[in-house]
Amino acid sequence: MTWLPFDLHPEYAVEGIPRAQLYARYGDGHVERLRDAFAALGLVYNPPPEVVPNTMRALRLTELARASDLHQPFHDRLMLAYWEEATDIGDPDELKVLAAEVGLDDDEVARVLGGDDLRDIVLGSTSQAQSIGITGIPAFVLDRRQLVLGAQPRPVFERILATLGYSPAGDRSTLDSDGERREDRTHEHDRGEHRDQPQP
């Protein structure tokens, strides 16, 4: 799987927006429904209670991490910090701590956070995603052929992968056009919170 950045809300102020403003869009019971949905999957829903971050800084740092072969560890650390530890991942000081935890170079992190380095990569990835119909996250491109929008249940992915010729989980082979098995070379791209950009 390859995670690619998607700037979902470029209109947000650099300091983010009040979380209450976001929840107001969805009406009463929204938070409870989210917590219940997370709990049903054994997950914790505990994002920062006061703010929805502008995640451009975090997205740019994920690209620094990619160049340092630390993309997955940093991505995972961001997700945990945001969803379970109520961390404002738009805050440069918080990002410096998280980056240091996975081994990113302090000077490189400071350089990226102090300017606009790697912004073009994030914007280019976002533009490319939009050109194929992605307007929100998560979104997945399976085998470079099939676009799946939204957080779909597992059976949806299994059904789509089967139509693409891929075997059930645990079987790493696929069927080619002649019915012969070949090595599984599925490519999955999550344009985001991802989920490189967390979003409630």
Buried (B, 14 or more C-beta within 10 A) or exposed (E): EEBBBBBBBEEBEEEBBEBEEBBEEEEEEBBEEBBEEBEEEEEEBBBBEEBBBBBBBBBBBBBBBBEBEBBBBBBEBBBEBBBBBEBBBBBBEBBBEBBEEBEBEEEBBEEBBEEEBBBEBBBEBBEEBEEEEBEEBBBBBBBEEEBBBEEEEEEEBEEBBEEEBBBEEEEEEBBEEEEEEEEBEBEBBBBBBBBBBBBB
